[in-house]
Amino acid sequence: MSMSNNPKTLSVILIMTHLVAFIVGVALVNYANSPAIAPKAQVAEVSEANPQIAIDYNTMKEQYEKMNERITFLENQNMDYTWQITSLGTEILERDTEISNLKSEIKSLKNDIIMLNFILESQNNKTSNEIVQNNSIVIAPEPTPPAVEADTVYTPYMSYPPYGSRGTMPYPTAYATVTPNVVKFSSGLSIEEIVNKIRFNISYLDHKTDGYPYMIQYADETLVRGKGDCTDKALLLFSCLVSKGYSVNDMGIAAISKCDGQALHDVIIIKNLAANKDNFGKYHFDVDGETFYILDPTNSLSTNAYEVSPQYKDCLIVGNLYFYDTNKGKGWMPYKIQ
């Protein structure tokens, strides 16, 4: 019996054929609408409708690729710069070390020169120190040479407040505390020897290098650092003299200047001085009926302890005074040096 003669079999075949066709049709529609195909089809349709879209698309694609290339170039360049910066940092560190070493050598040479100058001056002035008294020759005492204290290290005996929290007035009450360091520094020395020791053993320091041009150091701190400016040296001398038995009420810190009021400079002033007052001559003045003598521990010349820095000695005025008693000596006091 043929298939055409069997209506039932024919019906089944027709149904199966339509079902397969339907499934294939649905699959084709889904494929055409899939994300991977639809945009391309849309772009193709739009491109055919408007060719400018295709041009803009290609242009943006070119810009995108160029930007990626630029990013890669900049990243490589950044790596090169980073390497160069690291190399420069290493070189700067080496130069800083070299500068520090050279400064140490200069300091050592400077001290040697000062000592040699002192020896030469002592030899040249030796004959001038002979004094005739009662038909006999008396040898006058020679100036005390700078005290030498090699490789002495001082450790802090007190806590120092932060630089930024300190005042700008050099009151001895606050800054001239006597510590074991101060006692050790001045032990066994005369007043002239202490002055010269501060002159030659404490290097000069401009506090601008610390970022605090008006900073004041404590006497103990000046010894620990081994350096200080004129204010720091005057306060250290004040502390040393207190450790030697001088009364805090017999001393003070004075700001001196030239007659034009410029170039301020701090020194120590002291009364009842246990030294030859004849040597002080014009470097004294009166305050409230009391005579005070000037000691300048910053003067770097190989001179006697009573000499002041040469830029002030010809025309010198005493300005602000700072005593242990903070109620004394306030305000500008233009005492002319006698």
C-alpha positions as CSV (number, residue, x, y, z in Angstrom):
1,M,0.0,0.0,0.0
2,S,1.4,3.3,-1.1
3,M,1.9,6.3,1.2
4,S,-0.4,8.4,-0.9
5,N,-3.1,5.9,-0.5
6,N,-2.8,6.2,3.3
7,P,-4.4,9.5,4.4
8,K,-3.3,9.1,8.0
9,T,0.4,8.7,7.2
10,L,0.3,11.7,4.9
11,S,-1.2,13.9,7.6
12,V,1.6,13.0,10.0
13,I,4.3,13.8,7.4
14,L,2.7,17.2,6.7
15,I,2.5,18.1,10.4
16,M,6.2,17.1,11.0
17,T,7.3,19.2,7.9
18,H,5.5,22.3,9.2
19,L,6.9,21.9,12.7
20,V,10.5,21.7,11.4
21,A,9.9,24.8,9.2
22,F,8.5,26.7,12.2
23,I,11.4,25.8,14.5
24,V,14.0,26.8,11.8
25,G,12.2,30.1,11.2
26,V,12.2,31.0,14.9
27,A,15.9,30.2,15.2
28,L,16.7,32.5,12.2
29,V,14.7,35.4,13.7
30,N,16.5,35.0,17.1
31,Y,19.9,34.9,15.4
32,A,19.2,38.1,13.4
33,N,18.1,40.0,16.5
34,S,21.1,38.8,18.6
35,P,23.5,41.6,20.1
36,A,26.4,40.4,17.9
37,I,24.5,40.7,14.7
38,A,21.9,43.5,15.2
39,P,24.3,46.5,15.6
40,K,26.2,45.5,12.5
41,A,23.0,45.2,10.6
42,Q,21.8,48.6,12.0
43,V,25.2,50.2,11.2
44,A,25.0,48.8,7.7
45,E,21.5,50.1,7.3
46,V,22.4,53.5,8.7
47,S,25.6,53.7,6.7
48,E,23.7,53.0,3.5
49,A,21.2,55.7,4.5
50,N,23.9,58.2,5.7
51,P,27.5,57.6,4.6
52,Q,28.8,60.4,7.1
53,I,28.1,58.1,10.0
54,A,30.6,55.6,8.7
55,I,33.2,58.4,8.2
56,D,32.6,59.7,11.8
57,Y,32.8,56.1,13.1
58,N,36.2,55.5,11.5
59,T,37.5,58.9,12.6
60,M,36.6,58.2,16.3
61,K,38.1,54.8,16.0
62,E,41.3,56.4,14.8
63,Q,41.3,58.9,17.6
64,Y,40.8,56.1,20.1
65,E,43.8,54.1,18.8
66,K,45.9,57.3,18.9
67,M,44.9,58.0,22.4
68,N,45.9,54.5,23.4
69,E,49.3,55.0,21.8
70,R,49.7,58.3,23.6
71,I,48.9,56.7,27.0
72,T,51.5,54.0,26.3
73,F,54.1,56.7,25.4
74,L,53.3,58.7,28.5
75,E,53.5,55.7,30.8
76,N,56.9,54.8,29.4
77,Q,58.1,58.4,29.8
78,N,56.8,58.5,33.4
79,M,58.9,55.4,34.1
80,D,62.0,57.2,32.6
81,Y,61.4,60.3,34.8
82,T,60.9,58.2,37.9
83,W,64.3,56.5,37.3
84,Q,65.9,59.9,36.7
85,I,64.4,61.3,39.9
86,T,65.7,58.3,41.9
87,S,69.2,58.8,40.4
88,L,69.1,62.6,41.2
89,G,68.0,61.8,44.8
90,T,71.0,59.5,45.2
91,E,73.4,62.1,43.7
92,I,72.0,64.9,46.0
93,L,72.5,62.7,49.0
94,E,76.1,62.1,48.0
95,R,76.6,65.9,47.5
96,D,75.1,66.7,50.9
97,T,77.5,64.2,52.5
98,E,80.4,65.8,50.7
99,I,79.4,69.3,51.7
100,S,79.0,68.2,55.3
101,N,82.5,66.7,55.3
102,L,84.0,69.8,53.7
103,K,82.3,72.0,56.4
104,S,83.8,69.9,59.1
105,E,87.2,70.3,57.5
106,I,86.7,74.0,57.2
107,K,85.8,74.2,60.9
108,S,88.9,72.3,61.8
109,L,91.1,74.5,59.7
110,K,89.4,77.7,61.1
111,N,90.2,76.6,64.6
112,D,93.8,75.8,63.7
113,I,94.1,79.3,62.1
114,I,92.7,81.0,65.2
115,M,95.1,79.1,67.4
116,L,98.0,80.0,65.2
117,N,96.9,83.7,65.1
118,F,96.7,83.7,68.9
119,I,100.2,82.2,69.2
120,L,101.6,84.7,66.8
121,E,99.9,87.6,68.5
122,S,101.2,86.4,71.9
123,Q,104.8,86.2,70.5
124,N,104.6,89.6,68.8
125,N,103.2,91.3,71.9
126,K,105.5,89.6,74.4
127,T,107.9,92.5,74.6
128,S,105.1,95.0,74.9
129,N,103.9,93.2,78.0
130,E,107.0,94.1,80.0
131,I,106.3,96.8,82.5
132,V,108.9,98.8,84.4
133,Q,108.0,99.2,88.1
134,N,110.5,100.5,90.7
135,N,113.4,100.0,88.3
136,S,112.5,96.4,87.8
137,I,110.9,94.6,84.9
138,V,107.5,92.9,85.7
139,I,106.0,90.6,83.1
140,A,102.3,91.3,82.7
141,P,100.0,88.3,82.4
142,E,99.5,87.2,78.8
143,P,96.0,86.9,77.3
144,T,94.4,83.5,78.1
145,P,94.5,81.3,75.0
146,P,91.3,79.7,73.8
147,A,90.3,76.7,75.8
148,V,90.4,73.4,73.9
149,E,88.0,70.6,74.6
150,A,88.4,68.0,72.0
151,D,85.8,65.4,71.2
152,T,83.6,66.3,74.2
153,V,80.0,65.2,73.8
154,Y,77.2,66.7,75.9
155,T,73.9,64.9,76.3
156,P,70.7,66.8,77.1
157,Y,70.0,67.2,80.9
158,M,66.6,68.8,80.3
159,S,63.7,68.7,77.8
160,Y,63.8,71.5,75.3
161,P,60.4,72.8,74.1
162,P,59.7,72.8,70.3
163,Y,61.2,75.6,68.3
164,G,57.9,77.1,67.3
165,S,56.6,77.4,70.9
166,R,59.5,79.5,72.3
167,G,59.5,83.2,72.9
168,T,61.7,85.9,71.4
169,M,62.9,87.6,74.5
170,P,66.2,86.3,76.0
171,Y,65.2,86.3,79.7
172,P,67.8,84.4,81.7
173,T,65.0,83.1,84.0
174,A,63.8,80.9,81.1
175,Y,66.9,80.1,79.2
176,A,70.0,80.2,81.5
177,T,69.3,77.2,83.7
178,V,72.4,75.7,85.3
179,T,72.8,72.0,84.4
180,P,75.6,69.4,84.9
181,N,76.6,70.2,81.3
182,V,77.1,73.8,82.2
183,V,79.1,73.0,85.4
184,K,81.3,70.6,83.4
185,F,81.9,73.2,80.7
186,S,83.0,75.9,83.1
187,S,84.6,73.9,85.9
188,G,88.1,75.1,86.9
189,L,88.1,78.1,84.5
190,S,88.4,81.8,85.2
191,I,85.9,84.3,83.8
192,E,88.2,85.2,80.9
193,E,88.8,81.5,80.1
194,I,85.0,80.8,80.0
195,V,84.5,83.7,77.7
196,N,87.2,82.5,75.3
197,K,86.0,78.9,75.5
198,I,82.5,80.0,74.4
199,R,84.1,82.1,71.6
200,F,86.2,79.3,70.2
201,N,84.5,76.0,71.1
202,I,80.9,77.0,70.3
203,S,80.4,77.6,66.5
204,Y,78.3,80.5,65.3
205,L,74.9,79.5,64.0
206,D,72.4,81.7,62.1
207,H,69.0,80.3,63.1
208,K,67.6,81.2,59.7
209,T,69.0,77.8,58.7
210,D,66.6,76.2,61.2
211,G,63.6,78.1,59.8
212,Y,63.3,80.1,63.0
213,P,65.3,83.4,62.7
214,Y,64.4,84.6,66.2
215,M,64.7,81.3,68.0
216,I,66.5,81.2,71.3
217,Q,68.4,78.2,72.6
218,Y,68.7,77.0,76.2
219,A,72.2,77.2,77.7
220,D,72.2,73.4,78.0
221,E,71.0,73.0,74.4
222,T,73.8,75.2,73.1
223,L,76.4,72.9,74.7
224,V,74.6,69.8,73.3
225,R,74.5,71.3,69.8
226,G,77.9,72.9,70.0
227,K,76.7,76.0,68.2
228,G,74.5,79.0,68.7
229,D,74.1,82.7,67.8
230,C,75.1,85.7,69.9
231,T,72.0,85.4,72.1
232,D,72.6,81.7,72.7
233,K,76.3,82.4,73.6
234,A,75.4,85.2,76.0
235,L,72.8,83.0,77.8
236,L,75.4,80.2,78.0
237,L,77.9,82.6,79.6
238,F,75.2,83.8,82.0
239,S,74.6,80.2,83.1
240,C,78.3,79.5,83.4
241,L,78.9,82.5,85.6
242,V,76.0,81.5,87.8
243,S,77.6,78.1,88.2
244,K,80.8,79.9,89.3
245,G,79.0,81.7,92.1
246,Y,77.9,85.0,90.5
247,S,74.5,86.3,91.6
248,V,71.7,86.2,89.0
249,N,70.8,89.7,90.1
250,D,74.2,91.1,89.2
251,M,73.9,90.1,85.5
252,G,71.7,90.6,82.5
253,I,71.5,90.3,78.7
254,A,71.8,93.5,76.7
255,A,71.0,94.2,73.0
256,I,73.7,96.6,71.7
257,S,73.7,98.3,68.4
258,K,75.6,100.9,66.4
259,C,74.6,104.5,66.6
260,D,72.2,104.1,63.7
261,G,70.3,101.5,65.7
262,Q,71.1,98.8,63.2
263,A,72.9,95.4,63.5
264,L,71.6,94.4,66.9
265,H,73.9,92.1,68.9
266,D,73.4,90.4,72.3
267,V,76.0,90.5,75.0
268,I,76.2,89.9,78.8
269,I,76.3,92.7,81.2
270,I,77.7,92.2,84.8
271,K,78.5,94.3,87.8
272,N,80.8,93.5,90.7
273,L,83.1,91.8,88.2
274,A,85.9,89.8,89.7
275,A,88.4,90.9,87.0
276,N,90.6,93.8,86.2
277,K,88.0,96.5,85.5
278,D,90.6,98.8,84.1
279,N,90.6,96.6,81.0
280,F,86.9,97.3,80.4
281,G,87.4,101.1,80.0
282,K,84.7,102.4,77.7
283,Y,82.7,99.2,77.7
284,H,80.6,100.0,80.7
285,F,77.5,102.0,81.6
286,D,75.2,102.8,84.5
287,V,71.7,101.6,85.1
288,D,69.8,103.1,88.1
289,G,73.1,104.1,89.6
290,E,74.7,100.7,89.1
291,T,77.7,100.2,86.8
292,F,77.6,97.3,84.4
293,Y,80.5,95.9,82.3
294,I,80.1,94.2,78.9
295,L,81.4,90.7,78.1
296,D,81.0,89.6,74.5
297,P,81.3,85.8,74.1
298,T,80.7,86.0,70.3
299,N,83.7,88.1,69.4
300,S,85.8,85.7,67.3
301,L,89.0,87.7,67.4
302,S,92.0,86.6,69.4
303,T,91.5,89.4,71.9
304,N,91.0,89.7,75.6
305,A,87.6,88.7,77.1
306,Y,86.5,92.3,77.6
307,E,86.7,93.2,73.9
308,V,83.4,93.5,71.9
309,S,82.9,92.7,68.2
310,P,84.7,95.4,66.2
311,Q,81.7,96.6,64.3
312,Y,80.2,97.9,67.6
313,K,83.1,99.3,69.5
314,D,83.5,102.7,67.9
315,C,79.9,103.9,68.3
316,L,77.8,101.6,70.5
317,I,74.5,102.0,72.2
318,V,72.8,99.7,74.7
319,G,69.2,99.0,73.9
320,N,66.8,96.5,75.5
321,L,67.9,94.9,78.8
322,Y,66.8,91.5,80.0
323,F,67.4,90.6,83.7
324,Y,66.6,87.6,85.8
325,D,63.9,89.8,87.4
326,T,61.6,90.2,84.4
327,N,60.1,93.4,85.8
328,K,63.5,95.1,85.5
329,G,65.0,96.8,82.4
330,K,61.9,96.8,80.2
331,G,61.7,98.9,77.1
332,W,64.4,100.5,74.9
333,M,67.1,102.1,77.1
334,P,69.5,104.1,75.0
335,Y,72.5,104.1,77.3
336,K,75.6,105.4,75.5
337,I,78.7,103.4,76.2
338,Q,81.2,105.4,78.2
